[in-house]
């Protein structure tokens, strides 16, 4: 019997019903936000070919699966927060601002980025991103892993 896992992208669905169809190339993401969520899920599950395939060729700059996998075994992904999704230019381009929280080397941090996406035909592609510094949640804020607990009673404990 196969155990169905909750999708890491933050949806209320299982991985099989959410991001797996994108990762297995049986579906294409209908919006840039869905693509961004599926890319986060691919990072969590270390599905690097999908990340390369959904990164626009003009912006890859030699990015390889080896580059993406560096230190992956030492990183624990904690949760995704979509801050803003903004379609632009008659839906041919879009931005998605997000925080992808992770635990690495004894510390919690986030990739806090405003990502740019472009649609070519029916497919969305990641192009570039502007990075920001993320502030950790306050002790009584909801936890970044979406457990329903306060940060102090959940992921904050990872840092000792």
C-alpha positions as CSV (number, residue, x, y, z in Angstrom):
1,X,0.0,0.0,0.0
2,X,1.3,3.4,-1.0
3,X,1.2,6.2,1.7
4,X,-0.1,9.4,0.3
5,X,1.8,12.4,1.5
6,X,0.5,15.9,2.0
7,X,1.8,18.2,-0.8
8,X,4.7,20.3,0.4
9,X,3.5,23.3,-1.6
10,X,1.0,24.1,1.1
11,X,-2.2,23.1,-0.6
12,X,-4.7,20.9,1.3
13,X,-4.2,18.1,-1.3
14,X,-2.0,15.1,-1.5
15,X,1.2,15.3,-3.5
16,X,-0.4,12.8,-6.0
17,X,-3.4,15.2,-6.6
18,X,-1.4,18.4,-6.5
19,X,2.1,18.8,-7.7
20,X,3.0,15.3,-9.0
21,X,1.1,15.8,-12.3
22,X,3.4,18.8,-13.0
23,X,6.5,17.0,-12.0
24,X,5.6,14.0,-14.2
25,X,4.8,16.3,-17.1
26,X,1.2,15.2,-17.4
27,X,-0.1,18.7,-16.7
28,X,1.2,22.2,-17.1
29,X,0.8,24.9,-14.4
30,X,-2.1,27.2,-15.4
31,X,-0.7,30.2,-13.5
32,X,2.7,31.5,-12.4
33,X,1.7,31.0,-8.8
34,X,0.9,27.3,-9.4
35,X,4.3,26.9,-11.1
36,X,6.1,28.6,-8.2
37,X,4.4,26.3,-5.7
38,X,5.3,23.2,-7.8
39,X,8.9,24.5,-8.0
40,X,9.0,24.8,-4.2
41,X,7.6,21.3,-4.0
42,X,10.3,20.1,-6.4
43,X,13.0,21.6,-4.1
44,X,11.6,19.9,-1.1
45,X,11.4,16.5,-2.9
46,X,14.7,17.1,-4.7
47,X,13.1,16.8,-8.2
48,X,15.8,18.8,-9.9
49,X,15.1,18.0,-13.5
50,X,11.7,19.8,-13.1
51,X,13.4,22.9,-11.7
52,X,15.7,23.0,-14.8
53,X,12.8,22.4,-17.2
54,X,10.7,25.2,-15.7
55,X,13.6,27.7,-15.5
56,X,13.5,29.7,-18.8
57,X,16.5,28.7,-20.9
58,X,17.5,32.4,-21.5
59,X,18.0,32.8,-17.7
60,X,19.5,29.5,-16.6
61,X,23.1,30.7,-16.9
62,X,24.5,27.2,-16.9
63,X,22.5,26.1,-13.9
64,X,22.8,22.3,-13.4
65,X,21.2,19.5,-11.3
66,X,24.6,19.3,-9.5
67,X,24.3,23.0,-8.6
68,X,20.8,22.6,-7.3
69,X,21.7,19.5,-5.2
70,X,24.6,21.1,-3.3
71,X,23.9,20.8,0.4
72,X,20.3,19.5,-0.2
73,X,20.7,16.7,2.3
74,X,21.5,19.2,5.0
75,X,18.5,21.4,4.4
76,X,15.1,20.8,5.9
77,X,12.3,22.7,4.2
78,X,9.7,24.0,6.7
79,X,7.0,25.7,4.7
80,X,5.9,28.0,2.0
81,X,4.1,31.4,2.3
82,X,2.9,33.1,-0.8
83,X,3.0,36.8,0.0
84,X,1.7,38.2,-3.3
85,X,0.7,37.0,-6.8
86,X,0.4,39.6,-9.6
87,X,-0.4,38.7,-13.2
88,X,0.7,41.4,-15.6
89,X,0.8,42.2,-19.3
90,X,-2.4,40.4,-20.3
91,X,-1.3,37.3,-18.4
92,X,2.0,36.8,-20.4
93,X,4.1,37.8,-17.4
94,X,3.6,37.6,-13.7
95,X,5.3,38.1,-10.3
96,X,5.0,35.9,-7.3
97,X,6.5,37.0,-4.0
98,X,7.0,34.2,-1.5
99,X,8.9,33.1,1.6
100,X,10.3,29.5,1.5
101,X,11.3,28.7,5.0
102,X,14.0,26.2,5.7
103,X,16.3,24.9,8.5
104,X,20.0,24.6,7.8
105,X,23.1,24.5,9.9
106,X,21.2,25.1,13.2
107,X,19.3,28.2,11.9
108,X,15.9,29.0,10.4
109,X,15.9,31.2,7.4
110,X,13.9,31.9,4.3
111,X,14.3,32.5,0.6
112,X,12.2,35.6,0.4
113,X,11.9,36.5,-3.2
114,X,9.8,38.4,-5.7
115,X,10.1,36.0,-8.7
116,X,9.4,37.0,-12.3
117,X,7.7,34.5,-14.7
118,X,6.9,34.5,-18.4
119,X,4.4,32.4,-20.3
120,X,5.3,31.0,-23.6
121,X,2.4,29.2,-25.3
122,X,0.7,27.3,-22.5
123,X,3.8,27.0,-20.3
124,X,5.0,29.3,-17.5
125,X,8.7,29.6,-16.8
126,X,10.7,31.2,-13.9
127,X,13.1,33.9,-15.2
128,X,14.7,35.9,-12.3
129,X,14.1,36.9,-8.8
130,X,14.7,39.8,-6.4
131,X,15.9,38.7,-3.0
132,X,14.9,40.2,0.3
133,X,15.7,39.6,4.0
134,X,13.1,37.7,5.9
135,X,12.4,38.4,9.6
136,X,11.7,35.4,11.7
137,X,8.1,35.2,13.1
138,X,7.6,36.4,16.6
139,X,7.2,33.8,19.3
140,X,3.4,33.9,19.3
141,X,2.9,34.1,15.5
142,X,1.6,31.1,13.7
143,X,4.3,28.6,12.8
144,X,5.9,28.8,9.4
145,X,5.3,25.1,8.8
146,X,1.5,25.5,9.0
147,X,1.2,23.1,11.9
148,X,-1.5,25.3,13.5
149,X,0.8,25.8,16.5
150,X,2.5,29.0,17.6
151,X,6.1,29.5,16.3
152,X,7.5,29.1,19.9
153,X,5.8,25.8,20.4
154,X,6.9,24.4,17.0
155,X,9.8,25.3,14.6
156,X,11.4,27.8,17.0
157,X,12.4,24.7,19.0
158,X,14.7,23.6,16.2
159,X,17.1,26.4,17.0
160,X,17.5,25.3,20.7
